[in-house]
Amino acid sequence: NWLQRIAAFCFFFDGVLTLSFTGEMMRRQILSIYTGVGTIDRLKLAKGKKIAGGTPLPLSAIFGIDFPLLWLFPFDPFFENPEQILGFRQPKNLETPAVSSAETPLLATSLQEDTI
């Protein structure tokens, strides 16, 4: 049937466009990792402007020091020195302190009104 052939061609063409777009985005990310220069910085270089940085990062700084096949899965990476990689230090105690009603009287009165 000619209608099925047209639909199959459209699906095939859509798949080719999707794969080419995804492949190009992956190529740009890999190029940015290996050169240390992102897309915007490459555009600045093309115009003759100076950029800061341009230092390639080791793959362990991006994906962590886990087994390399785990890089393909969306697990949280483990870094040897996370403060250096992430650029900040996480607080030791992540629990928020309890807030008493004496510190926030407006909150206490609104909670009492909701329960009545």
N, C-alpha and C positions, 0 to 999 in steps of 0.2 A: 504494500500500500504506500502511496506517495506521501501521505500525511505522517506515517510512522517514520519514513526516511528523513523527512524534514525535521521532525522532532529529535530523532537520533543525531542528526548533524548539528542541531542547535545545542544539544547537551554535550556533544563532543567538543564543539567550538568553545562553549562555556568552560569546560574542563581544561582545555588548552590555555585559555586566558587566565584562569585561576592559578594553574601551575606556573605559568610564566611570571605572573605577578609575585607569587610566593617565592619563587626561585630568585627573582631579582632582589626582593627584600632580604632574603637570607644572604645573598652575595654581598649586599651592602653592609650588613651586620658583621659578617666575617671579615670583610675588608677593614671595617672600623676597629675591630678587635686586633687584627694583626698589625695595622699601621699606627693605631692610637689617634687617628684623625677621623672625626665624624663627618657626616655629610655637609653640615653647615660650614665647618672648617675647610673642607675641600672646595666649597664654592667660594669662600673668602680667598683661598690660595689661587684659585683660577682668576680672580679679579686683581691679584697682585698684593692683597693685604696680608699683613703678618698675623700669625696666630700664636697662641701660647700652647704649650704642651706638645703633643705629637709623640708621646712615649708609648710604645706598645706595652700592653698589659699581659702578664702571663695568664694562661687559661685558668690556673688555680685561683687567681684573684677574681675571676668572674664566676666560675662554676663551683669553687670550693675544692677541698682536697680529698673528697670522696672518690670512690672507684669511678673511672671515666664513663663507664656505661650508664651509671646513675645520672649523668648529666642530661640524658635524654628525657628523664622523668621529672615531673614538677615537685621534687622534694626540696626542703629547705637545705641550702648548702651549709657545709661546716668549714669554717676558715680557721687557720692557725692563729691569726691575730685579727679578730674581727674589728677592733677599733681602728686599725690602720686601713683596712679595706673599706669599711663603711664610712669612715670619716667622723664618727661620733662614738661615744661610750654609752652603753645601755645601763640604766640604773640597776643596782643590785637587787633592790626590793621593788617589784613592779606592782605590789598591792597598793591601792589608794587608801589613805587613812580614813577612818570613819568620821563623819561630820556630825557633831552633836547639835541638838535643836537650840542650844544656847548660842551657838555661833551663827546660826541662820534662823532667826525667829520667823521670817516671812515664809520659809519653806515649812517650818513646823506648823504654822497656822493653816497653810494651804493643805497640808496633809491631814490635819484634824478636820477640816471642813469636808474633805473628800470622804472621810469615813463616817460622817454623820448622815 
